[in-house]
Amino acid sequence: MKKARITAAVCATAMTGVLLTSGQIPATTTPSAVAASAPAALASARTDGEALQRSLRAAPEEGLETPFEQSNGSRWTSVAQARKFRHQLDAASDRVTVQTVGRSGDRQPIELVSVGFPRPKPLAEAAKGSVVLFNCSIHGNEPSGREGCLQMARDMSTTNDPNWKRLLKQSTVLFININPDGWKANTRGNADGVDVNRDFLGLKTPEAQTLAKVMRDWKPDVMNDLHEFGPREYYDTQALVLWPRNRNVDPQIHDLSQRMVNDYTGAQIEAGGHSTGIYGELVKDGVAFQQIAGDHQARILRNYTGLKHITGQLTETASRAVPDDADQGATAVNRRRVTDQYASAMGSMSMMMENRRQLARQSDQAAERATQAGADRSGVIYFSGQDNMLPTSSAGVETNPMCGYQLTAAQLKDTRQTMKLHGISWTRNDDGAYVSLAQPGRSLIPLLFDERAEYGITEAAPVTQC
């Protein structure tokens, strides 16, 4: 029997505050604007965010610390040190399990950390319940998300707060670092120089394949994808957040994701006194005037998450000092980077605590709605545009959806493993295989097989006679 003998270290920066529970706001509104416009009754609504943050922050004097914490932010944790840290958690606490779920291009293990109470549920049981997944820095040269994940996994393994014990009994929390090669080399891409965050349709990299398999099998209801960005003029808040913007994302999943960004993760970062904005939007005098990133691409994890019926988001922290950090040194900026990742993760956990049943129900119902839409040939399929932008040409939209797609035998051979990883089913026939849209992957299938798809994996024949 393991013994929960590790004690959590004190987080570098104290963060408190009340999270809002308001409804949806326009896509161009920043999280800070939510606080300014919310009714007073909403501002005083009960929330567990502050209590959860405080309970994890408190700790005895001694305990397991990451190299980053030991150095007070002057040294990032290495791949080998992180692996040792994770296995120390596994050995010390019944609440933590570490397992190898894949291998990188250079054959390094990709490890999945599971946290639950009194111990993590096995995969099959967890997938039927509530699951939160943190993708801890897909780019190897963006270290703050990794540090935030290590600290949060440790803190979850030691807290005796009853709110956390209840949450961890009801929900499984997963942490994964899928790019250890980039981490080791301090590069954005993997060992082959590929940006893994542009591979969630083709799934050609072993790293993207591993994460797709985890998402398929564990069926997370919530996902937070942790990144960093290079600040510039008009793009200089301490953190940025964004929801899935692809127009094929189920409307309820889209709205829940936007709600998580605006009312939970962004609000939690701001509760710590740090500034936030919407990823990809340049802002002057409080008004967004240009979008430079954060588009609809289904091959990017943030959008792929929504297409998989998961309430998800992107979190980005500024990798250098911004005007709000003007009086801070380099190590203080490093601590701020990690603090904001931790706060965003805390916001996701608050979202889960307050909306657990709704999140799980909507993930299931979104899959059912997609299947029914495919069977009815209802709705619209989009090949361009995003939630704040309609397609500008007829090639970007299909108003009379097809029944499915016919693959040749050669196409089936080339794509069958990719379809398996996406969780897409097919039926063999004399010509190869038929992929029906009457399945949960209805919103994803045309983006894989249609000739109009920007990042499709093959051009299959649409079938219009069901």
C-alpha positions as CSV (number, residue, x, y, z in Angstrom):
1,M,0.0,0.0,0.0
2,K,1.3,3.4,-0.9
3,K,1.4,6.1,1.8
4,A,0.4,9.7,1.1
5,R,3.6,11.1,2.6
6,I,4.3,13.9,0.2
7,T,3.4,17.4,1.3
8,A,2.5,20.1,-1.3
9,A,4.8,23.1,-1.6
10,V,3.5,26.6,-1.4
11,C,2.7,28.1,-4.8
12,A,4.9,31.0,-5.7
13,T,2.1,33.6,-6.0
14,A,-1.0,33.9,-3.9
15,M,-4.2,34.0,-6.0
16,T,-7.6,34.6,-4.7
17,G,-10.9,35.9,-6.2
18,V,-14.5,35.2,-7.0
19,L,-15.3,33.6,-10.3
20,L,-18.3,34.8,-12.2
21,T,-21.1,32.6,-13.6
22,S,-22.6,34.9,-16.2
23,G,-23.9,33.7,-19.6
24,Q,-22.2,34.0,-23.0
25,I,-20.6,37.2,-24.2
26,P,-19.5,38.2,-27.7
27,A,-16.5,36.5,-29.1
28,T,-14.5,39.7,-29.2
29,T,-15.1,40.5,-25.5
30,T,-12.2,39.9,-23.2
31,P,-12.6,38.1,-19.9
32,S,-12.0,41.3,-18.0
33,A,-15.0,42.8,-19.7
34,V,-17.2,40.0,-18.2
35,A,-16.4,41.3,-14.7
36,A,-17.2,44.9,-15.8
37,S,-20.6,44.0,-17.3
38,A,-21.9,41.2,-15.1
39,P,-24.9,42.0,-12.8
40,A,-24.0,42.4,-9.1
41,A,-26.0,39.3,-8.2
42,L,-23.8,37.2,-10.5
43,A,-20.6,38.7,-9.0
44,S,-21.6,37.5,-5.6
45,A,-22.7,34.0,-6.7
46,R,-21.2,31.1,-4.8
47,T,-18.2,29.5,-6.4
48,D,-15.6,27.0,-5.3
49,G,-12.7,28.5,-7.2
50,E,-11.2,30.6,-4.5
51,A,-11.6,27.8,-1.9
52,L,-10.1,25.2,-4.2
53,Q,-7.1,27.4,-5.0
54,R,-6.5,28.2,-1.3
55,S,-6.7,24.6,-0.2
56,L,-4.1,23.5,-2.8
57,R,-1.8,26.4,-2.0
58,A,-1.6,25.8,1.7
59,A,1.2,23.3,2.6
60,P,3.6,22.3,5.4
61,E,7.1,23.6,5.3
62,E,8.7,20.5,3.7
63,G,7.6,18.5,0.7
64,L,8.4,17.3,-2.8
65,E,9.3,20.3,-5.0
66,T,10.1,20.5,-8.7
67,P,13.5,21.9,-9.7
68,F,11.7,25.0,-10.9
69,E,10.3,25.6,-7.4
70,Q,13.6,24.7,-5.7
71,S,15.3,27.4,-7.8
72,N,12.5,29.9,-7.3
73,G,11.9,30.1,-11.0
74,S,15.5,30.4,-12.3
75,R,15.7,26.8,-13.6
76,W,13.1,24.8,-15.6
77,T,12.5,21.1,-14.8
78,S,14.1,18.8,-17.3
79,V,12.5,15.7,-19.0
80,A,14.4,13.3,-16.7
81,Q,13.7,15.3,-13.6
82,A,10.0,15.5,-14.5
83,R,9.8,11.7,-15.0
84,K,11.5,11.1,-11.7
85,F,9.1,13.6,-10.0
86,R,6.0,11.8,-11.5
87,H,7.2,8.4,-10.4
88,Q,7.9,9.7,-6.9
89,L,4.2,10.9,-6.8
90,D,3.1,7.5,-8.0
91,A,5.2,5.7,-5.4
92,A,4.1,7.9,-2.5
93,S,0.3,8.4,-3.1
94,D,-2.5,6.0,-3.8
95,R,-4.2,8.9,-5.6
96,V,-1.7,8.9,-8.4
97,T,-1.0,6.4,-11.2
98,V,1.6,6.9,-13.9
99,Q,1.5,4.8,-17.1
100,T,3.3,4.9,-20.4
101,V,0.7,5.4,-23.2
102,G,3.0,5.9,-26.2
103,R,6.5,6.6,-27.4
104,S,7.9,9.7,-29.1
105,G,9.8,9.8,-32.4
106,D,13.0,9.3,-30.4
107,R,11.3,6.5,-28.4
108,Q,11.0,8.4,-25.2
109,P,8.1,7.3,-23.1
110,I,5.0,9.5,-23.2
111,E,3.5,9.2,-19.7
112,L,-0.1,9.8,-18.6
113,V,-0.6,10.9,-14.9
114,S,-4.0,9.9,-13.5
115,V,-5.3,11.4,-10.2
116,G,-8.3,10.3,-8.3
117,F,-9.6,9.6,-4.8
118,P,-9.0,7.3,-3.0
119,R,-7.2,6.1,-6.1
120,P,-7.6,6.7,-9.8
121,K,-10.4,4.8,-11.6
122,P,-9.3,2.3,-14.3
123,L,-9.8,3.5,-17.8
124,A,-13.2,1.8,-18.6
125,E,-14.8,3.1,-15.4
126,A,-13.3,6.6,-15.7
127,A,-14.5,6.9,-19.3
128,K,-18.1,6.3,-18.2
129,G,-17.8,9.1,-15.6
130,S,-16.2,12.6,-15.5
131,V,-12.7,13.2,-16.9
132,V,-10.6,16.3,-17.1
133,L,-7.5,16.3,-19.3
134,F,-4.6,18.8,-19.3
135,N,-2.3,18.8,-22.3
136,C,0.8,20.2,-20.6
137,S,2.8,22.1,-23.3
138,I,2.7,20.4,-26.7
139,H,5.5,22.7,-27.8
140,G,8.9,21.8,-26.4
141,N,10.1,25.4,-25.9
142,E,7.0,26.4,-23.9
143,P,7.8,25.2,-20.4
144,S,5.4,26.9,-18.0
145,G,2.4,24.6,-18.7
146,R,4.6,21.6,-17.8
147,E,5.6,23.2,-14.5
148,G,2.0,24.1,-13.7
149,C,0.9,20.5,-14.4
150,L,3.6,19.0,-12.2
151,Q,2.6,21.3,-9.3
152,M,-1.1,20.7,-9.6
153,A,-0.7,16.9,-9.8
154,R,1.4,17.0,-6.7
155,D,-1.0,19.3,-4.9
156,M,-4.0,17.1,-5.8
157,S,-2.2,14.1,-4.4
158,T,-1.7,15.6,-0.9
159,T,-4.6,17.9,-0.2
160,N,-7.0,16.9,2.6
161,D,-9.6,19.5,1.7
162,P,-13.0,17.7,1.5
163,N,-14.0,19.6,-1.6
164,W,-11.0,18.2,-3.4
165,K,-11.6,14.7,-2.1
166,R,-15.2,14.8,-3.3
167,L,-14.2,16.2,-6.7
168,L,-11.4,13.6,-7.2
169,K,-13.8,10.8,-6.1
170,Q,-16.3,11.9,-8.8
171,S,-13.8,12.8,-11.5
172,T,-10.5,11.6,-12.9
173,V,-7.9,14.2,-13.7
174,L,-5.3,13.4,-16.4
175,F,-2.0,15.2,-17.2
176,I,0.1,14.4,-20.3
177,N,3.2,15.8,-21.9
178,I,3.2,14.4,-25.5
179,N,6.4,16.0,-26.8
180,P,9.3,14.9,-24.7
181,D,11.7,15.2,-27.7
182,G,10.9,18.9,-28.2
183,W,11.1,19.4,-24.4
184,K,14.6,17.8,-24.3
185,A,15.8,19.8,-27.4
186,N,14.0,23.0,-26.3
187,T,12.3,23.2,-29.7
188,R,8.8,23.9,-30.8
189,G,8.4,20.8,-32.9
190,N,9.2,17.1,-32.3
191,A,12.4,15.3,-33.1
192,D,11.5,15.6,-36.8
193,G,10.8,19.3,-36.6
194,V,7.1,18.8,-37.0
195,D,4.7,21.0,-35.1
196,V,2.5,18.4,-33.4
197,N,-0.2,21.0,-33.0
198,R,-0.8,20.9,-36.7
199,D,-1.3,17.1,-36.9
200,F,-4.7,16.4,-35.3
201,L,-6.3,15.4,-38.6
202,G,-3.6,13.4,-40.3
203,L,-2.2,12.0,-37.1
204,K,1.1,11.2,-38.7
205,T,3.3,11.9,-35.7
206,P,3.5,9.4,-32.8
207,E,2.9,12.2,-30.4
208,A,-0.5,13.2,-32.0
209,Q,-1.4,9.6,-32.3
210,T,-0.9,9.0,-28.6
211,L,-3.0,12.0,-27.6
212,A,-5.8,11.1,-30.0
213,K,-5.8,7.6,-28.6
214,V,-6.0,9.0,-25.0
215,M,-8.9,11.3,-26.0
216,R,-10.7,8.4,-27.8
217,D,-10.3,5.9,-24.9
218,W,-10.6,8.1,-21.8
219,K,-13.4,10.3,-23.3
220,P,-12.6,13.5,-21.4
221,D,-15.4,16.0,-20.8
222,V,-13.1,18.9,-20.3
223,M,-9.7,19.7,-21.8
224,N,-7.3,22.6,-21.3
225,D,-4.4,22.9,-23.8
226,L,-1.5,24.8,-22.2
227,H,0.8,27.0,-24.3
228,E,2.9,30.2,-24.4
229,F,3.0,33.1,-26.8
230,G,5.5,35.8,-27.8
231,P,4.0,39.2,-26.8
232,R,4.2,42.2,-29.0
233,E,2.5,45.6,-29.4
234,Y,-1.2,45.4,-28.9
235,Y,-0.8,41.7,-27.9
236,D,0.7,42.1,-24.5
237,T,-1.5,40.8,-21.7
238,Q,0.0,38.3,-19.3
239,A,-2.2,35.5,-20.5
240,L,-4.5,34.7,-23.4
241,V,-7.4,32.2,-23.6
242,L,-9.6,30.9,-26.4
243,W,-12.3,28.3,-27.1
244,P,-12.8,26.1,-30.3
245,R,-13.8,28.3,-33.2
246,N,-14.5,25.7,-35.9
247,R,-18.1,26.1,-37.1
248,N,-18.7,22.4,-37.1
249,V,-18.4,22.2,-33.3
250,D,-21.6,21.3,-31.6
251,P,-23.3,24.6,-30.5
252,Q,-23.7,23.4,-26.9
253,I,-20.0,22.3,-26.7
254,H,-19.0,25.6,-28.2
255,D,-21.0,27.6,-25.7
256,L,-19.7,25.6,-22.7
257,S,-16.1,26.1,-23.9
258,Q,-16.6,29.8,-24.3
259,R,-18.2,29.9,-20.8
260,M,-15.2,28.1,-19.4
261,V,-12.9,30.7,-21.0
262,N,-14.8,33.7,-19.9
263,D,-16.3,32.8,-16.6
264,Y,-13.7,30.3,-15.1
265,T,-10.2,30.1,-16.5
266,G,-9.8,33.8,-17.6
267,A,-11.6,35.0,-14.5
268,Q,-9.3,32.8,-12.3
269,I,-6.2,34.3,-13.8
270,E,-7.6,37.8,-13.4
271,A,-8.5,37.0,-9.8
272,G,-4.7,36.7,-9.2
273,G,-4.2,40.3,-10.4
274,H,-3.0,39.3,-13.9
275,S,-4.3,40.5,-17.2
276,T,-5.9,38.4,-19.9
277,G,-7.2,38.6,-23.4
278,I,-8.5,36.6,-26.3
279,Y,-5.8,34.6,-28.2
280,G,-5.2,35.9,-31.6
281,E,-6.8,39.3,-31.2
282,L,-4.7,42.6,-31.3
283,V,-6.3,45.1,-29.0
284,K,-5.9,48.9,-28.8
285,D,-7.7,51.0,-26.2
286,G,-9.8,48.0,-25.2
287,V,-11.0,47.3,-28.7
288,A,-10.0,44.3,-30.8
289,F,-9.0,45.5,-34.3
290,Q,-7.3,42.6,-36.0
291,Q,-7.2,38.8,-35.7
292,I,-3.8,37.3,-36.3
293,A,-4.3,33.7,-35.0
294,G,-6.9,31.5,-33.3
295,D,-8.8,30.4,-36.4
296,H,-10.9,27.5,-37.4
297,Q,-8.3,24.9,-38.4
298,A,-9.5,21.4,-37.4
299,R,-5.9,20.1,-37.4
300,I,-5.2,22.3,-34.3
301,L,-5.9,20.6,-31.0
302,R,-8.1,23.4,-29.7
303,N,-10.5,23.0,-32.5
304,Y,-10.1,19.2,-32.7
305,T,-11.1,19.0,-29.1
306,G,-14.5,20.7,-29.9
307,L,-15.0,18.4,-32.9
308,K,-14.6,15.5,-30.5
309,H,-17.5,16.8,-28.3
310,I,-15.2,17.9,-25.5
311,T,-15.5,21.2,-23.7
312,G,-12.1,22.6,-24.3
313,Q,-9.9,25.6,-24.6
314,L,-6.4,27.0,-25.2
315,T,-4.4,28.8,-22.5
316,E,-1.4,30.9,-23.5
317,T,0.9,32.8,-21.1
318,A,3.3,35.5,-22.3
319,S,6.8,34.0,-22.5
320,R,8.5,37.4,-21.9
321,A,7.9,40.4,-19.8
322,V,4.9,42.6,-20.8
323,P,4.0,46.1,-19.6
324,D,2.3,44.6,-16.5
325,D,5.6,42.9,-15.6
326,A,7.7,46.1,-16.1
327,D,9.1,46.1,-12.6
328,Q,9.8,42.4,-12.5
329,G,13.0,40.4,-13.1
330,A,13.4,37.3,-15.3
331,T,12.7,34.8,-12.5
332,A,9.7,36.7,-11.3
333,V,8.3,36.6,-14.9
334,N,9.0,32.9,-15.0
335,R,7.0,32.4,-11.8
336,R,4.2,34.5,-13.3
337,R,4.1,32.3,-16.4
338,V,3.6,29.2,-14.2
339,T,1.2,30.9,-11.8
340,D,-1.1,31.7,-14.7
341,Q,-1.0,28.2,-16.1
342,Y,-1.9,26.9,-12.6
343,A,-4.7,29.4,-12.3
344,S,-6.2,28.5,-15.7
345,A,-6.0,24.8,-14.7
346,M,-7.8,25.7,-11.5
347,G,-10.5,27.4,-13.5
348,S,-11.1,24.2,-15.5
349,M,-11.4,22.3,-12.2
350,S,-13.8,24.8,-10.9
351,M,-15.9,24.5,-14.1
352,M,-15.9,20.7,-13.5
353,M,-16.9,21.0,-9.9
354,E,-19.9,23.3,-10.6
355,N,-21.1,21.7,-13.8
356,R,-19.9,18.1,-13.7
357,R,-23.2,16.5,-14.7
358,Q,-24.0,19.1,-17.4
359,L,-20.5,18.7,-19.0
360,A,-20.8,14.9,-19.1
361,R,-24.3,15.0,-20.4
362,Q,-23.5,17.5,-23.1
363,S,-20.6,15.4,-24.3
364,D,-22.8,12.4,-24.7
365,Q,-25.7,14.4,-26.2
366,A,-23.4,16.1,-28.7
367,A,-22.3,12.7,-30.0
368,E,-26.0,11.7,-30.3
369,R,-26.9,15.0,-32.0
370,A,-24.1,14.5,-34.5
371,T,-25.2,10.9,-35.2
372,Q,-28.8,12.0,-35.8
373,A,-27.8,14.9,-38.0
374,G,-25.8,12.5,-40.1
375,A,-28.7,10.1,-40.4
376,D,-31.1,12.9,-41.3
377,R,-28.7,14.8,-43.6
378,S,-29.7,17.9,-41.7
379,G,-27.7,21.0,-40.8
380,V,-24.8,22.5,-42.6
381,I,-21.2,21.3,-43.1
382,Y,-18.5,24.0,-43.1
383,F,-15.1,23.9,-44.8
384,S,-14.2,27.5,-43.9
385,G,-15.3,30.3,-41.6
386,Q,-15.4,30.3,-37.9
387,D,-17.7,31.2,-35.0
388,N,-17.3,34.9,-35.7
389,M,-17.0,34.7,-39.5
390,L,-19.2,33.1,-42.1
391,P,-17.7,31.4,-45.2
392,T,-17.3,33.9,-48.1
393,S,-17.8,31.5,-50.9
394,S,-20.0,28.5,-51.8
395,A,-17.0,26.2,-51.7
396,G,-16.8,26.8,-48.0
397,V,-20.2,25.4,-47.1
398,E,-22.4,22.3,-47.9
399,T,-26.1,22.9,-47.3
400,N,-27.2,19.5,-48.6
401,P,-25.0,17.1,-46.6
402,M,-24.0,13.8,-48.1
403,C,-24.9,10.5,-46.6
404,G,-21.2,9.6,-46.2
405,Y,-18.0,8.9,-48.3
406,Q,-16.9,5.9,-50.3
407,L,-13.3,5.0,-50.0
408,T,-11.4,2.9,-52.5
409,A,-9.5,-0.2,-51.2
410,A,-6.3,1.8,-51.4
411,Q,-7.7,4.7,-49.5
412,L,-9.0,2.4,-46.8
413,K,-5.6,0.8,-46.5
414,D,-4.0,4.2,-46.1
415,T,-6.5,5.7,-43.7
416,R,-7.9,2.9,-41.6
417,Q,-5.4,3.3,-38.7
418,T,-6.1,7.1,-38.7
419,M,-9.8,6.5,-38.6
420,K,-9.4,4.1,-35.7
421,L,-7.5,6.7,-33.7
422,H,-10.3,9.2,-34.5
423,G,-12.9,6.7,-33.4
424,I,-14.5,6.7,-36.8
425,S,-16.2,3.5,-38.0
426,W,-16.7,2.2,-41.6
427,T,-18.3,-0.7,-43.5
428,R,-16.4,-2.7,-46.0
429,N,-17.9,-3.2,-49.4
430,D,-16.9,-4.4,-52.9
431,D,-15.4,-1.0,-53.7
432,G,-13.4,-0.6,-50.5
433,A,-15.3,0.9,-47.6
434,Y,-18.3,3.2,-46.8
435,V,-18.0,5.8,-44.1
436,S,-21.4,7.0,-42.9
437,L,-22.0,10.4,-41.4
438,A,-24.5,8.8,-39.1
439,Q,-22.0,8.5,-36.3
440,P,-20.5,10.7,-33.6
441,G,-17.6,11.8,-35.9
442,R,-20.1,13.4,-38.3
443,S,-18.5,16.9,-37.8
444,L,-15.0,15.5,-38.4
445,I,-15.5,13.1,-41.3
446,P,-16.0,15.7,-44.1
447,L,-12.9,17.5,-42.9
448,L,-10.9,14.3,-43.5
449,F,-12.4,13.1,-46.8
450,D,-13.9,15.9,-48.8
451,E,-12.1,17.6,-51.7
452,R,-13.0,21.0,-50.2
453,A,-11.3,20.2,-46.9
454,E,-8.2,22.3,-46.4
455,Y,-6.3,19.7,-44.5
456,G,-8.0,16.4,-45.5
457,I,-6.2,13.1,-45.5
458,T,-7.6,11.8,-48.8
459,E,-10.3,12.9,-51.4
460,A,-13.0,10.3,-51.2
461,A,-16.2,10.2,-53.2
462,P,-19.3,11.7,-51.5
463,V,-22.3,9.5,-51.4
464,T,-25.6,11.3,-51.9
465,Q,-28.0,8.3,-52.3
466,C,-28.5,6.8,-48.9
